[in-house]
Amino acid sequence: MAYAGNQQEAAVSVNPATGEELHRYPYEHEADLNRSLRLMEAGFAQWAASGPDARAQVLSNMASALRQNLEQLALMATREMGKPITQSRAEVEKCAAVCDWYAEHGPAMLVDERTSIENDKAYVSYLPIGGVLAVMPWNFPYWQVMRGAIPIILAGNAYVLKHAPNVMGCAYLLKEMWAEAGLPDGVFSVANVPNELVSKAISDRRIAAVTVTGSVRAGSAIAAQAGAALKKSVLELGGSDPFIVLADADLEGAVRAAVVGRFQNTGQVCVAAKRIILERPIKQEFTERFVAAVQALKTGDPEEPDNYFGPMARYDLRDELESQVQATVESGALVLMGGAKLDGPGNFYAPTILSEVVPGMVTFEQETFGPVASLISADSAAHAIELANASEFGLSGAIWTGNEGNAKAFAREIQSGGVFVNGFSATDPRVPIGGIKKSGFGRELSHFGLREFMNAQTVWFDRT
């Protein structure tokens, strides 16, 4: 049955490679949400009372469950949002690896912390705070959830997932995996609710905090509601990451990194090399190599492992991307390849490279969430950094140079939550991820992410 449009009574899963409807998940009502929150409250009480080592064992079990069910999970992601199958498998494996990492290293991050108070009379305990509502996007339907859920759950909290409507199959599979791993009922739950019930959940006393990954508009609205309810929020929002290539860079390595950094997941990544800023002496050579490398990649059925590009996740997002490209070209940018929808069934957009993009053009100023790269000229390293910072976003960025000493100084000048030298933006449990400016606030992963949703409680004996 062909998809007839999003309908308010249900979350609808659609295969973006074919346009065929996969499944409908009727929205829950307020009474259903209330039952889920009661179960969450009971599960949290049990889970919070368990120790870090017991929680770590559940994470180890979860890693095993993910790996044992890898093909089922990967195929669901590919069919629901169009991710190429090899990348879907890698996403599931990454979730399992982070479970392993936190299972090994997390308990040590939760021990009481000594202070400089004399005679060890004071320490800081890290305690769970309750239920955390997570509003998550579709582009990494497992990883976006798990990179927050793993430390939140290890901390002893409960996690309530409001997932994107087009990937609810992925949401329910994750719930099954957590149950298989031995997590108590209610500690990981799925709230398949319309937006108006999200507001009710935020204001509910059983929700202690909110985390959002998504658009600036969604994050701003949800953070305002959380603030009105005096609840903490962590936001990971849009990004228009600069990818700077200086004249002394290793061009071969920079091109390889730029291809992956811009076009993995069909370009639907927050931390992606969306604005490629090239110092003029190497611009032509980099451009020629970059175009050739992208042209060599195949587009097609995401279930075929040889295809690097799949469809975009939704038709409206493809239409929005097309309008951004058209507006940029009308402003004077050059199309080096692509620049149009692909004919035939499905939601495919041609891998696109635009050159001569300058500040003020749409793809420079706005986030482009799809397979579009903007090439920008810089007169010098200082000019490249100026261009990198000329954005309302500040999520991540990369700089390629043969002088790592200079790179350290340059990194301090780039206004973003992360800077990758001679690499591309990525996420890893050993380091935090998060942004500044309109890219949000707060951090996920590492010990920073673990402690975002914990009560740092001071305990002081014999204070006189």
N, C-alpha and C positions, 0 to 999 in steps of 0.2 A: 504494500500500500504506500503510495507516494505521500510525502509529508505535506499537510495542508495548512501549515502555519502554527505558531506557538499558541497554545490555548491555556487559559488561566486556571483551569481545574486540575491540571496535571503537569508534571515535568515530563518532557518528551525527548526521547533519545533518538537521534537521526544519524544515519551513516552519511557523512559528508562526501564520501567518495561516489555515492550513488544517488543520494537524495531520498533513500528509502527509510521509512520510519521503522525503528527497531523495537521500541517498547514505550509504554506510557506508565508513569508512576503517579497515581492520584495523590494530590496534595493532602497532607494531614490537616486536621482541624485543630482548633485551640484545645479541645479536650484531649486529643492525641498528644499534643505537645506537652500538656500538663502531666499526662501519665509518664511520658519520657523523662521529664525533669524530676518527677518523684523517684523513678527508678535510678536516675543519675545520682540523686542525693543519697540514696541508700548505698549505691555502689561506691560513691566517693568515700563515705564513712568507713567502709571496709578496706578500700584501697589505701587511704591515707594512713590507716593504722598499720599497714604492712611496712616492712623495712625496705631500704634501698636494694639490698641483695635479692630479696624476693621479687621486687619489681624488675630488676635487671634480668632475672631468669625468664620472666615473661617476654622481655625484649628478645632474648636469645631464641625463645620459642617462636616469636613472631618472625624473626629472620628465617627460620626453617620453614615456616608455613608459607612465606612469600616465595621462597625458592621452589618448594614442592609444587606450588600452584602457578609458577611463572608463566607458562604458556596460556593458561586461562586468563590470567590478569592482563597479560600483554595484548592478547587478541581483543579483549573488551575495550581497552584504551584505543587501539587502532580503529575499531569499528565505531566507537562513540565520538571520537574527535579527530580521527584521520592521521594520527601519528604513525610514521613509518614503523613497521613491525620491529626492525632491529633496534630502533630507538625506544620503542615501548619495552622491549626486553631489558634494555640497559636501565631504563627508569625503575623497573621493579627490582633489579639487582642492586641499584644504588640505595633504594629504601632498605633492603635487607642488610647491606653493608653498614648503613648508619645505625640500624638496630644493634648490630654487633659492636660498633664503636661505643655507643652509649652504654651498652651492657657491660663492656669492659672498663670504661673510664668514668662513667657517670656516678656510680656510688661514691667515689672519692671526692667528687665535687659537692656532695651533699653532707659531708661530715661537718660537725661544728667547727667554726673558724676562730682561732685564737686572736686576741687583740693585744695591743700594747699596754693595756692596763696592768699595773704592777701585781705580782704574785698570781698571775693567771686568774684573777677574780672575775673576769668578764669574757664572754664569748658570744659569737653570733650563730644562731641556728637558722637553717633554711627550711621553711615549713610550707606545705601546700596551702592553697587558698580556696580551692573549691572547683566549681565547674567553669570551664573556659569555652565560650562560644566561638567557633571558627567559621568565618565566611570565606570560602575558597573558590578559586577559578578553575577553568576547565583545561588549561593548556598543559599542565603536568598533573593529571588527575590523581595520581598516587603521591608523587614527590612533594607537591605543594602541601598536601595534607600531612604527610608523614614527617617532613622536616620540622614541623611545629608540634605535631602530636607526640612524637617519640620523647622529646625532653619534657613536654607538659605532663605526659603520663608517668614518666620516670620520677618526676618531682612529687608524685602522689596526687595529682589533680585528676579531674574527669574532663573529657573532651567531647563537645557536642558539635558535630559537623553539619553545617549548612553548605552543601556543595552546589556547584553550578548545575542548573536543571538538565543540561545536555549530557552530563556524565554521571547520572545517578546509578547506573549499573556498576561503575567503578566504586562509588561510595559504598554500596551494599556489599560488594566483594571485600572491601577493606574491613567492614564490620564483621563479616564471616571469618576473616583471617585472625582478627583480634580475639574472637571467641575461641577459635581453634587453638590459639596460643595460651589460653587460660586466663584471660583478663576477665574480672568479675563483670556481671551484667550491669549495664548502665555506665561503665567507665568510658567506653567509646560508643557513642550513639549517633544516629543519623536523623537529622530534623529535615524532612522533606516538606517544607512549608513555603507558602507565598511570602512576599516581602513584608506584608503588614504584620505577619506573625513573628518575623525577625525582630521587629521593634518591641513586641511584647516580651520576647525572650530576653532581650537586652535589659529591660527594666525589671525582670523577674528576680526576686531576692536570691534564687538558687544559682544564678549566673554571676560569677565573681569578676569576670574580665572578658575582653573580646579581642580577637585577633583577625585581621583582614588582609588578604592578598587580592588585589584587583585594581580597578580603575581609580583615578583620583576622585571622580564624582562619588563612587560607591564608598570609598574609604572616608571621604569627608563627611558624608551623611551618617555613616555608622559611628564614626568617632564622635560626632556631635551628640548622638543619642547616648553613647557610653559616657561621655563627659557629663551630660545632664543627670545621669544616674550615678555619678561619682564612681565610675568603674574604669579601671586601667584599660588601655587599648594599645596594641602594637599593629602598625600599618606598614605593609610592603606594597607600594603602589606602582605607578608607571615609571618607565625609564626610557631615556634616549641616550644610551651610553656612547661616549666618544671612544673611538679606537684610533689612536694617534700613531702614525708611522713617520719617524724622523729620517733624515737623509742618511744617517749612519746605521740604519737598521738592517738586519738580516732579512732581505726581501722574500726569499723563499719561505722562511719560517713565518713571516708576517702574513703572506698570502694564505698559507694553509690555515693559520689561526683565524684570519678574517672570514674565510669561507665557513668554517664551523661556528665561529662566534656570532656570525650574522644569520646563517641559514639553517642551523639545527632546528628541529621541530617546525620546519617550514617557516622559520622566522618568527614564530609565535612564542617569544621568550621575553621576560622582563629584563633580565640582565643579558643584553645582546648588543653586538657592535653595530648599532643603528646608524651612527654618524662616523664615517671613516674619514679621518682628517689626515691629509697627505702633505708632507713638506714638498715644495715644488720640484727640487732636483730629482726626486724619485717618483713623482706622480705618474708620469707616462708609463714607465716600466712596470710599476705596481699595477696600474690599471689594466694593462695588456695581460699580465699574468692572472690577475683576479678574474677578469672576464673569461679567459680561457678555462680556468679552473671551474667556474660555475657552469659554463656551457657543457662541460664534460659530465655533469651530474644528471641523472635521469629523474623524470617526473612521471608519476602514474599511480597505479593501484598500491595503496600503502601496505597491503598484505604481501606484496611481492618484495623480497628482501633486497633486490637490486635497485629499487627506487629510493632515492634520497629525499625527494620532495613528494609530499602527499597533498591532499586537499586542505584548504583552510577549514576551520572547525564549523563556521556558520556562514550562511549566505550574506547576512547583513554586514558581517565583518569584512567579507571580500568586497562588498559594494563600497564600504567606507574606505578601504585601502585604495581601491581604484580611484575614488574621488580625490584622495590625497595626492596620488601620483599625477593625475590630470592637472590639478591645481599647480603643482610644482613645475610641471612641464610648461604650462601656460605662462609661468613666471620666468622662464628662460633656461630651465635645466635641460640637459640632453639625455635621451634614452639610449644607453649603450646596448641593452638587451632587455627583452620582455616588455613590460609596461601595459599588459592587457589581460583580461580574463581568457581562459582557455576554453575552446568550444567543446561541446559534448556534455555528458552527464557529470554530475558532481560539482564540487565547489573549488575548482582548481584556478589558481592565478599563476601566471608565468613568472618564474624567477626573474627579478628585475634589478638592474643596476642603473642608477641615475648619476650623471656627472655634472660638474659646474653648479652644484647646490651651494647656496649662500644663505647667511642669516636673513630671516624674513620669509623665506620660502616655507611652504607647509611641512615638507618632510624634514626640514631642519628644526622647526619650532615645535612640531607635534610628535608624539610617539607613533611610530609605524609598526603595527603588530601583524607582520606577515612577511613574505619573501621579497623585501625591498631593501636595497642598500643605497645610501646616499654618499657620494664621494665629494669631499670638500677640500679645497686648496688652502694651504697655509704658507705664509712667506718665511716663517722661522719657527723655532721651537716655542718662543714666547707667544707668537701669534696662534700657534696650534693650541696652546693651553687657554688662551683667551677665547678661542672658538669653542673649546670643550666646555668652558664654564658659562657660555652664553646660552643657557638652557634653564628652564624652570625645574628640571629634574636633576637628581643627584644620587642615583642608585649605585652605579659602578662605572668602571672605565678601564682602558688598557693603554699602555704606551710602549712602543717598540723603539729601541735605541741600542746602539752598540756600547754605550757608556753607562754602566749601571750606577756609577757614582752620581752622574747627572740625574739619572732616573729617580733616585731617592729624593733629590731636591724637587724635581718636577712633580712627583707624586704628592708632596705636601701642598702643592699649589692647585691640584685638581680637586674641585668641589664635589666629592662623592663619598659614599659609604665604603667603597673599595676601589683599589687601583691594582691592576695586574701588569707587571713589567715583563715584556717579552712572552706574553701569553694572552689568553682571552678570559673574560669574566666567567666565573664558575662558582659553584657552591660546594662546600666541604665541611664536615662536622667539626674539624679542628679549628676553624676560624668563623667569626660571625658574619652574617649578611644582614644588610639593612641600608636605608637611605637617609638622605637629608633633603631639604627643600620639599618640593611636592612629591618626592618619591617616598615620603612617609617618615616614621620614627620608630624607635625600638629595634631590637636585634633578635635574629633567630640563629640557631646552631651554636656550637661550642658552649662554654660555661655561661656566656652572656645570655644565650637563648634559654638555657636551663633555668636561670634565676630570674628571668623576666616576670614569670608568674608564680613567684614565691614570696613569702613573708620573711624578710631578713630581720629576725627577732633578736634583739639584744637581751642577754641575760647577765646580770651584774650582781655579785654577792657582796654583802657587807659594805655597801656604799654608805659612808658616813661623812 
